[in-house]
Amino acid sequence: MSSSPYNLRSRATSAESGADQTAAAAQAPAEELPAMPVGFSKTAFPHLRQRYDWDCGLVCCQMCLKWVNKAQSFAAITSRCTTQSTWSIDLAYLLHGYGIDARYFTITWGADDSYQAIDYYKENLVHDKARVNSLFQRASEIGLHVEMRSVEMDQIIEALKKETCVTIVLVDTQRFEEGCAAVAERRRKQGRGATLESEEAAALQRLPHSLPPTGIDRGFVGHYVVLVAYREDQDVFEISDPGVAAERRVIDRVALELARKRHGTDEDLLVIDVAPLIARAEAAAQQQQAMDAAEVKVECGPSTDVAPLIARAEAAAQQQAMDAGRGQS
């Protein structure tokens, strides 16, 4: 349920204070949202690169915010989510604080004590447990949607059909990389041969370099990515992966299912549908237009009827056009 650092560790003075900071940021009034971008669609979903080995989840949120014309600097995001051991519940609070509703699905409530046996979790779990559990407990108080259940793949696909919906998903890095590599290999054999061009290889190189050679399994290693779209004709998902420079990666249904359901992920999903955000932006724009029209009416004066003025202007324009036509003949 988390994206924990391997080399960089951050521990709050106390677990409760960390939860207090996260909850306070989520409840703080969101800044006024600007108008949605013209031609809003998922084809314009942005891609950003993570900087460290712990910030993939935060950068996924940063991409979603930029998508809805609410770009935030990395410094602004980390000022709201101050931990480097980021859990999915942290991401849900972060998005909520910026006015974006994310439906958080998981099969485990809070921090699972059994994860102490997983190398990826054991160093931070003791320090994270109280903070994470506190955030789960407070979620309903601020209207955060947390649902305890597994989400079927067909339900994910159905959600991704909407132009307003993307999904942040926690995957096991090793299985995710193997799945993406398998699809890429099939495509190369069908197209331009079996070798990977140097430019493309560089775009797929992960930073930081944390993966062992393919085939060596060192256990669960969590990584957040954004599912942007599903291509039914190819049965693949288009993904924005902050771990690589390539703007889009693809993985098939079977491989994604293996990566997102490995023990350690808790099948965590953040389903983000910005349709309500768009509706609010459109309503605000219409309200502004109505206010502008009212101001114009006030400036003209309550007793002034502008219709005759408009009619006379149109008649004058028509007469000028007729005179010009007679002059040419």
C-alpha positions in Angstrom: 0.0 0.0 0.0 3.0 2.3 -0.1 5.9 3.6 -2.1 8.7 3.5 0.4 12.2 4.7 -0.3 15.2 2.4 -0.4 17.9 5.0 0.1 16.1 8.0 1.5 14.1 7.7 4.8 11.9 10.3 6.4 10.3 9.8 9.8 8.0 12.3 11.4 8.5 13.4 14.9 5.5 11.3 15.8 3.0 9.3 13.8 0.1 11.4 15.0 1.7 14.6 13.9 2.3 13.2 10.5 -1.4 12.2 10.2 -2.4 15.7 11.5 -0.4 17.4 8.8 -1.8 15.2 6.0 -5.4 15.6 7.3 -5.0 19.4 7.7 -3.7 19.7 4.1 -6.7 17.7 2.8 -9.2 19.9 4.7 -7.5 23.2 3.8 -9.6 25.2 1.3 -8.5 24.4 -2.2 -7.3 27.3 -4.3 -9.8 28.5 -6.9 -9.6 26.2 -9.9 -8.9 27.8 -13.2 -11.0 27.1 -16.3 -10.6 23.6 -17.8 -8.3 23.5 -20.8 -9.9 23.8 -24.3 -10.3 20.4 -25.9 -9.9 18.5 -22.6 -9.3 14.8 -23.2 -7.1 12.0 -22.1 -4.9 12.3 -25.3 -3.5 15.4 -23.6 -2.7 13.6 -20.3 0.7 14.9 -19.3 3.8 12.9 -18.4 6.2 13.9 -15.6 9.3 12.1 -14.4 10.0 11.2 -10.8 13.1 12.5 -9.2 13.8 10.0 -6.4 13.1 6.4 -5.6 10.2 7.3 -3.3 8.1 9.9 -5.1 6.3 7.9 -7.8 2.9 8.3 -6.1 3.3 12.0 -5.6 4.3 12.5 -9.2 1.3 10.5 -10.4 -0.9 13.0 -8.4 1.1 15.9 -9.9 0.3 14.6 -13.4 -3.4 14.4 -12.6 -3.4 18.0 -11.3 -1.6 19.3 -14.4 -4.2 17.4 -16.6 -7.0 19.5 -15.1 -5.1 22.8 -15.5 -4.1 22.8 -11.8 -0.4 22.4 -12.2 1.6 22.2 -8.9 5.3 22.3 -8.3 6.9 19.4 -6.6 7.8 21.6 -3.7 4.1 22.6 -3.3 3.0 18.9 -3.3 5.7 17.8 -0.8 4.7 20.7 1.5 1.3 19.0 1.8 2.5 15.4 1.9 5.6 15.6 3.9 6.5 11.9 4.3 8.8 10.0 1.9 7.1 6.7 2.8 4.0 7.4 0.8 0.9 5.2 1.1 -2.2 5.2 -1.1 -4.2 6.9 1.6 -1.7 9.8 1.6 -2.4 10.2 -2.1 -6.1 10.2 -1.6 -5.8 13.0 1.0 -3.5 14.9 -1.2 -5.9 14.9 -4.2 -8.8 15.7 -2.0 -7.0 18.7 -0.6 -6.7 20.1 -4.2 -10.4 19.6 -4.9 -10.1 16.4 -6.8 -12.3 13.5 -5.7 -10.6 10.1 -5.9 -12.4 6.9 -5.0 -9.9 4.8 -3.1 -10.4 1.0 -3.3 -8.3 -1.4 -1.2 -8.7 -4.9 0.2 -6.9 -4.0 3.5 -7.9 -1.4 6.1 -4.9 0.5 7.4 -1.4 -1.0 7.7 -1.2 -4.8 7.6 1.0 -6.1 10.4 1.9 -9.1 8.3 3.9 -6.8 6.0 6.6 -6.7 8.6 7.9 -9.9 6.9 8.2 -8.1 3.6 11.6 -6.5 3.1 10.0 -3.6 1.2 7.9 -2.6 4.2 9.6 -3.8 7.4 12.0 -0.8 7.9 9.1 1.8 7.9 6.1 -0.2 8.9 6.4 0.4 12.6 6.8 4.1 12.1 4.0 4.4 9.5 1.3 2.2 11.1 -0.2 4.7 13.6 -0.2 7.6 11.0 -1.7 5.4 8.3 -4.4 4.0 10.5 -5.3 7.4 11.8 -5.8 8.7 8.2 -8.1 5.8 7.5 -10.1 6.6 10.6 -10.5 10.3 9.7 -11.3 9.7 6.0 -15.1 9.7 6.4 -15.0 12.9 8.4 -13.7 14.9 5.4 -15.8 13.1 2.8 -13.0 10.9 1.5 -14.3 7.8 -0.4 -12.6 4.7 0.9 -14.1 1.3 -0.1 -12.9 -2.1 1.1 -13.2 -4.4 -1.8 -11.4 -5.8 -4.8 -12.1 -4.2 -8.1 -12.5 -6.4 -11.1 -10.5 -5.7 -14.3 -13.7 -5.2 -16.4 -14.7 -2.5 -13.9 -11.4 -0.8 -14.4 -11.8 -1.0 -18.2 -15.3 0.4 -18.0 -14.1 3.4 -15.9 -11.2 4.1 -18.3 -13.7 4.4 -21.3 -14.7 7.8 -20.0 -12.6 10.7 -21.3 -12.7 12.2 -17.8 -11.4 9.2 -15.9 -7.9 7.9 -15.1 -6.7 5.5 -12.4 -3.6 5.5 -10.1 -2.7 1.9 -9.4 0.0 0.3 -7.1 1.9 -2.4 -8.9 4.8 -4.7 -8.1 7.7 -3.2 -10.1 9.2 -6.5 -11.3 6.0 -7.9 -12.6 5.1 -4.6 -14.2 8.4 -4.3 -16.0 8.2 -7.9 -17.3 4.7 -7.3 -18.6 5.6 -4.1 -20.4 8.7 -5.8 -21.9 6.6 -8.7 -23.2 4.3 -6.4 -25.1 7.1 -4.3 -26.4 8.9 -7.4 -27.6 5.8 -8.6 -29.4 5.4 -5.3 -31.1 9.0 -5.2 -32.2 8.8 -8.6 -33.8 5.6 -7.6 -35.6 7.1 -4.4 -36.8 10.7 -3.3 -37.0 12.6 -6.3 -35.7 13.7 -7.7 -32.4 16.3 -5.0 -31.4 15.5 -2.0 -29.4 16.6 1.3 -30.8 19.1 3.2 -28.5 16.8 6.3 -28.2 13.8 4.1 -27.1 16.0 2.1 -24.8 17.1 5.3 -23.1 13.5 6.5 -22.7 12.6 3.2 -20.9 15.6 3.3 -18.5 14.4 3.7 -15.0 15.7 6.3 -12.6 17.0 5.6 -10.1 18.5 2.3 -11.3 16.9 0.0 -8.8 15.8 -3.1 -10.7 17.8 -6.3 -10.9 18.2 -8.1 -14.2 15.0 -9.6 -15.6 14.3 -13.0 -14.1 15.7 -12.3 -10.7 12.9 -11.9 -8.2 13.9 -10.0 -5.0 10.4 -9.8 -3.7 7.7 -7.1 -3.7 8.7 -3.6 -4.7 5.9 -1.1 -4.9 5.5 1.4 -7.7 2.6 3.8 -8.6 1.6 4.4 -12.3 -1.4 6.0 -14.0 -3.7 3.9 -16.2 -4.7 6.5 -18.8 -6.7 4.4 -21.4 -7.6 0.9 -22.5 -7.2 -0.1 -26.1 -9.8 -2.8 -26.8 -8.5 -3.6 -30.3 -5.2 -4.6 -28.8 -6.3 -5.6 -25.3 -3.6 -3.3 -23.7 -3.6 -0.5 -21.3 -1.8 2.8 -22.0 0.1 3.9 -18.9 1.9 7.0 -17.8 4.9 5.7 -15.7 6.8 8.4 -13.8 9.7 6.0 -13.5 10.7 6.4 -17.1 11.1 9.2 -19.7 8.8 7.5 -22.3 5.4 9.3 -22.3 3.4 6.1 -22.6 4.0 2.5 -21.9 1.6 -0.4 -22.7 0.9 -3.6 -20.8 -1.7 -6.3 -21.4 -4.5 -7.3 -19.2 -3.0 -10.5 -17.8 0.3 -8.9 -16.9 -1.3 -5.9 -15.3 -3.5 -8.2 -13.2 -0.4 -10.1 -12.0 1.4 -6.8 -11.2 -1.5 -5.2 -9.3 -2.5 -8.2 -7.3 0.8 -9.3 -6.0 0.9 -9.6 -2.2 2.0 -6.2 -0.9 -0.2 -4.1 -3.2 -3.5 -4.6 -1.3 -5.0 -4.1 -4.8 -4.9 -0.4 -4.2 -6.6 1.8 -6.8 -7.4 5.5 -6.9 -10.2 6.0 -9.5 -10.2 9.7 -10.5 -13.2 11.0 -12.5 -12.9 14.7 -13.0 -16.4 15.0 -14.6 -17.7 16.8 -11.5 -14.8 19.2 -11.6 -15.5 20.0 -15.2 -19.2 20.5 -14.4 -18.2 22.9 -11.6 -15.9 24.8 -13.9 -18.5 25.1 -16.6 -21.1 26.3 -14.0 -18.7 28.9 -12.8 -18.1 30.1 -16.3 -21.8 30.4 -17.0 -22.3 32.3 -13.7 -19.5 34.7 -14.7 -21.1 35.3 -18.1 -24.4 36.0 -16.4 -22.8 38.4 -14.0 -21.0 40.2 -16.9 -24.3 40.5 -18.8 -25.9 41.9 -15.7 -23.2 44.5 -15.4 -23.6 45.6 -19.0 -27.4 46.0 -18.5 -26.7 48.1 -15.4 -24.3 50.4 -17.3 -26.9 50.9 -20.1 -29.4 52.0 -17.4 -32.6 50.3 -16.4 -34.8 52.4 -18.7 -32.6 52.2 -21.8 -33.9 49.8 -24.5 -30.9 49.0 -26.8 -33.0 47.0 -29.3 -33.9 50.1 -31.5 -30.3 51.1 -31.5 -29.2 47.7 -32.7 -31.9 47.7 -35.4 -30.9 51.2 -36.7 -27.3 50.1 -36.8 -28.1 47.0 -38.8 -30.3 49.0 -41.2 -27.5 51.5 -41.7 -25.0 48.7 -42.5 -27.5 47.1 -45.0 -27.9 50.5 -46.7 -24.2 51.0 -47.0 -23.8 47.5 -48.6 -26.6 48.4 -51.1 -24.9 51.8 -52.0 -21.6 50.0 -52.5 -23.2 47.5 -54.8 -24.8 50.3 -57.0 -21.5 52.1 -57.2 -19.7 49.0 -58.6 -22.4 48.5 -61.2 
